[in-house]
Amino acid sequence: MQELKKRLERKELELNALLEITQAINNNVPEDSLYKIYNFTLRGNLNIKKLALYVYDEGWFCRVNFGTKNNFVKLTLDERFRMIKNVHRLSEFDGECEFHEFNCVIPVAHRSETLAVVFLGGNERLDDLEHDESIRFIQALTNIIVVATENKKLERRRLEQEAFRKELEIASDVQQFLFPEKLPNTERLKLEASYLPHDLVGGDYYDYVPINKNQFLICVADVSGKGVAAALMMSNFQASLRTLLRQTPNLREIVEALNYQVMDSTKGEKFITFFGAIYDISLKTLVYVNAGHNPPILWTRKEGIRLLEEGSTVLGAMDPLPFLNEGFVTDLDDFLLFCYTDGLTETVSEEEKEFGIQSLIDYLQSNHHKALTTIHQDVILALDAFKGRRGYRDDITMLSCRVE
């Protein structure tokens, strides 16, 4: 009769514990609070003397520990216990270790996947592992706690992914505003641009900005890094460039100011490669600065192919710039200028070879007369054939300008 009374009391305690845990889960209490309730329930209600609860969360971590000589929060879970499927006595495992101060180890699974293991000790009643109702209750209670915390983690990840997706959408919208809505296509002046982002948001930028009736600027830039930060940085860069162009057409002054702005905003942690050129239709001159960017290819009827390499180092790496040279091309009234970012020339084949600038030079040497749209399509088809089954490693931007 006395034993039956004890069993009823224990069942009542277990039921109350389950109700308390369920209410806590429904009230969305933090994970730490759930583990505290778990701790109190097993120590106070079931009189468990020693316990260590290990939970898998991209690695095994001890979340609850009490009554032990060793601090299991600081101990890595022994490999032998990670994939057990049944309750075991610790005496069944050879090789003495810190875990042998427990009596038994209990696996906790959900949908056939082991999510946790519980080590128990200090209680003689744990000897009959097959029939001990306390062990089944501990398994049930642990399962409820672990599944609840697992659901919390999944929900947290879902919210983080949703927030990240929204950030990417915003950054993608921001980036679209960087590019000019319309490029000129007249008998005298034609421009064509192609942008192939590697991810949803890239770090490339191109622009065409009329300065006055005789002058216009074209530019291509590439920021180190990708994603939201890169898009916002390029947005700031574009705003600075356009503001500076309204103040002065002096390309040297513009580049120096842009370098200071990038250095000031990133503290030297990011940089931008930049090519900017101002063409004067009446004077037939091209002034340019190449700040660490891939050299654009200029074709003229008189001289053929040349690379535009004069300039400086990347923007944002040091202030002031260690050197700054402007490139000048005069008597320029019939030409093709092909600008691009490194994602094009650094496209890799299945044989680990880069597409390279020479492939571009060879193509333009023979095909400079083609329509700009055709040139871009040809280059993209050549890149696709060259890379084979390999994916693109970076954003690819092309900006072509033809004056006739």
KACOR-V811177 format. One record per pair of residues at least 12 apart in sequence whose ideal C-beta (glycine too) atoms are under 8 Angstrom apart, sorted by sequence separation. I is the first residue (numbers start at 1). J is the second residue. If there is no record, write none. Layout:
BEGIN
<<I J> <I J>>
END
This chain:
BEGIN
<<39 51> <52 64> <53 65> <81 93> <90 102> <105 117> <106 118> <206 218> <207 219> <276 288> <277 289> <286 298> <295 307> <296 308> <312 324> <345 357> <21 34> <24 37> <51 64> <52 65> <62 75> <80 93> <90 103> <105 118> <106 119> <180 193> <193 206> <206 219> <221 234> <241 254> <244 257> <275 288> <276 289> <295 308> <311 324> <312 325> <383 396> <51 65> <89 103> <90 104> <105 119> <106 120> <179 193> <205 219> <206 220> <223 237> <244 258> <258 272> <275 289> <295 309> <311 325> <345 359> <38 53> <51 66> <62 77> <89 104> <90 105> <104 119> <105 120> <120 135> <205 220> <206 221> <274 289> <275 290> <276 291> <310 325> <311 326> <345 360> <363 378> <21 37> <50 66> <51 67> <52 68> <60 76> <88 104> <104 120> <179 195> <204 220> <205 221> <221 237> <258 274> <274 290> <275 291> <310 326> <311 327> <344 360> <363 379> <20 37> <21 38> <50 67> <51 68> <60 77> <87 104> <88 105> <102 119> <103 120> <104 121> <191 208> <204 221> <205 222> <240 257> <241 258> <274 291> <310 327> <35 53> <49 67> <50 68> <54 72> <81 99> <87 105> <102 120> <103 121> <120 138> <204 222> <205 223> <240 258> <273 291> <274 292> <275 293> <290 308> <293 311> <309 327> <48 67> <78 97> <87 106> <102 121> <103 122> <203 222> <204 223> <255 274> <272 291> <273 292> <274 293> <275 294> <277 296> <290 309> <292 311> <308 327> <360 379> <363 382> <379 398> <21 41> <52 72> <87 107> <99 119> <101 121> <103 123> <118 138> <203 223> <273 293> <288 308> <290 310> <291 311> <292 312> <340 360> <20 41> <78 99> <84 105> <86 107> <118 139> <203 224> <237 258> <240 261> <255 276> <271 292> <273 294> <275 296> <289 310> <290 311> <291 312> <292 313> <308 329> <60 82> <85 107> <104 126> <203 225> <219 241> <254 276> <288 310> <289 311> <290 312> <291 313> <292 314> <338 360> <376 398> <43 66> <54 77> <75 98> <84 107> <103 126> <203 226> <288 311> <289 312> <291 314> <292 315> <359 382> <17 41> <43 67> <81 105> <85 109> <103 127> <118 142> <184 208> <202 226> <237 261> <291 315> <376 400> <39 64> <104 129> <183 208> <201 226> <236 261> <237 262> <251 276> <375 400> <38 64> <72 98> <116 142> <175 201> <179 205> <201 227> <251 277> <338 364> <39 66> <54 81> <175 202> <178 205> <179 206> <180 207> <189 216> <191 218> <199 226> <201 228> <203 230> <251 278> <355 382> <359 386> <17 45> <35 63> <70 98> <115 143> <172 200> <179 207> <180 208> <198 226> <199 227> <202 230> <203 231> <217 245> <336 364> <355 383> <372 400> <16 45> <35 64> <85 114> <90 119> <106 135> <171 200> <172 201> <178 207> <180 209> <201 230> <202 231> <205 234> <233 262> <236 265> <249 278> <302 331> <308 337> <84 114> <116 146> <171 201> <201 231> <203 233> <204 234> <291 321> <372 402> <14 45> <70 101> <83 114> <90 121> <104 135> <108 139> <115 146> <169 200> <203 234> <207 238> <277 308> <298 329> <355 386> <13 45> <14 46> <69 101> <82 114> <106 138> <115 147> <168 200> <205 237> <209 241> <233 265> <259 291> <300 332> <336 368> <355 387> <13 46> <68 101> <84 117> <106 139> <110 143> <168 201> <205 238> <209 242> <233 266> <275 308> <301 334> <68 102> <108 142> <109 143> <207 241> <211 245> <215 249> <255 289> <300 334> <301 335> <82 117> <108 143> <115 150> <237 272> <241 276> <289 324> <300 335> <344 379> <10 46> <81 117> <106 142> <110 146> <209 245> <251 287> <255 291> <275 311> <289 325> <299 335> <347 383> <110 147> <212 249> <233 270> <251 288> <252 289> <289 326> <290 327> <298 335> <299 336> <338 375> <349 386> <350 387> <108 146> <211 249> <234 272> <251 289> <288 326> <289 327> <298 336> <299 337> <349 387> <350 388> <233 272> <287 326> <288 327> <298 337> <299 338> <344 383> <347 386> <348 387> <349 388> <350 389> <77 117> <89 129> <110 150> <230 270> <274 314> <287 327> <297 337> <298 338> <347 387> <350 390> <88 129> <229 270> <273 314> <274 315> <286 327> <287 328> <288 329> <296 337> <297 338> <349 390> <87 129> <272 314> <273 315> <286 328> <296 338> <348 390> <271 314> <272 315> <285 328> <286 329> <296 339> <271 315> <272 316> <285 329> <296 340> <225 270> <271 316> <285 330> <347 392> <348 393> <224 270> <270 316> <271 317> <284 330> <286 332> <294 340> <347 393> <52 99> <72 119> <223 270> <224 271> <284 331> <285 332> <294 341> <346 393> <87 135> <223 271> <224 272> <268 316> <284 332> <293 341> <294 342> <346 394> <223 272> <268 317> <284 333> <286 335> <343 392> <347 396> <52 102> <222 272> <266 316> <268 318> <294 344> <307 357> <343 393> <50 101> <221 272> <222 273> <286 337> <294 345> <343 394> <50 102> <221 273> <263 315> <342 394> <343 395> <344 396> <68 121> <178 231> <221 274> <259 312> <262 315> <263 316> <279 332> <341 394> <343 396> <344 397> <67 121> <220 274> <221 275> <262 316> <263 317> <341 395> <343 397> <344 398> <67 122> <219 274> <220 275> <263 318> <264 319> <341 396> <171 227> <175 231> <178 234> <219 275> <255 311> <259 315> <263 319> <305 361> <340 396> <341 397> <171 228> <174 231> <178 235> <219 276> <255 312> <258 315> <259 316> <340 397> <56 114> <170 228> <174 232> <177 235> <218 276> <219 277> <340 398> <56 115> <168 227> <172 231> <175 234> <217 276> <218 277> <260 319> <305 364> <339 398> <340 399> <55 115> <56 116> <168 228> <171 231> <175 235> <178 238> <217 277> <255 315> <259 319> <260 320> <277 337> <297 357> <305 365> <338 398> <339 399> <55 116> <167 228> <171 232> <174 235> <217 278> <218 279> <259 320> <304 365> <338 399> <339 400> <54 116> <216 278> <259 321> <295 357> <338 400> <339 401> <53 116> <54 117> <215 278> <216 279> <294 357> <297 360> <337 400> <53 117> <54 118> <215 279> <256 320> <275 339> <297 361> <336 400> <337 401> <53 118> <54 119> <215 280> <256 321> <299 364> <336 401> <337 402> <52 118> <53 119> <214 280> <215 281> <255 321> <299 365> <336 402> <51 118> <52 119> <211 278> <214 281> <297 364> <335 402> <51 119> <214 282> <256 324> <273 341> <335 403> <50 119> <51 120> <214 283> <255 324> <273 342> <299 368> <334 403> <50 120> <51 121> <333 403> <334 404> <50 121> <222 293> <332 403> <48 120> <49 121> <50 122> <221 293> <252 324> <49 122> <220 293> <48 122> <49 123> <252 326> <48 123> <251 326> <47 123> <220 296> <46 134> <53 142> <48 138> <46 137> <55 146> <46 138> <189 281> <188 281> <55 149> <42 138> <57 153> <42 141> <41 141> <38 141> <38 142> <38 145> <35 145> <34 145> <34 148> <35 149> <34 149> <31 149> <25 144> <218 337> <220 339> <222 341> <21 141> <220 340> <222 342> <31 152> <218 339> <220 341> <18 140> <22 144> <279 401> <281 403> <10 133> <14 137> <18 141> <21 144> <25 148> <10 134> <17 141> <21 145> <279 403> <18 144> <14 141> <206 339> <204 341> <204 343> <198 343> <196 343> <226 395> <222 395> <222 397> <220 397> <220 399> <192 372> <191 372> <192 373> <218 399> <190 372> <194 376> <192 375> <218 401> <192 376> <196 380> <194 380> <204 395> <206 397> <203 395> <204 396> <205 397> <202 395> <204 397> <206 399> <198 392> <198 393> <196 392> <198 394> <198 395> <197 395> <198 396> <196 395> <195 395> <196 396> <195 396> <196 397> <194 396> <195 397> <194 397> <195 398> <193 397> <194 398> <193 398> <192 398> <193 399> <192 399> <193 400> <191 399> <192 400> <191 400> <191 401> <190 401> <191 402> <189 401> <190 402> <189 402> <189 403> <190 404> <188 403> <188 404> <187 404>>
END
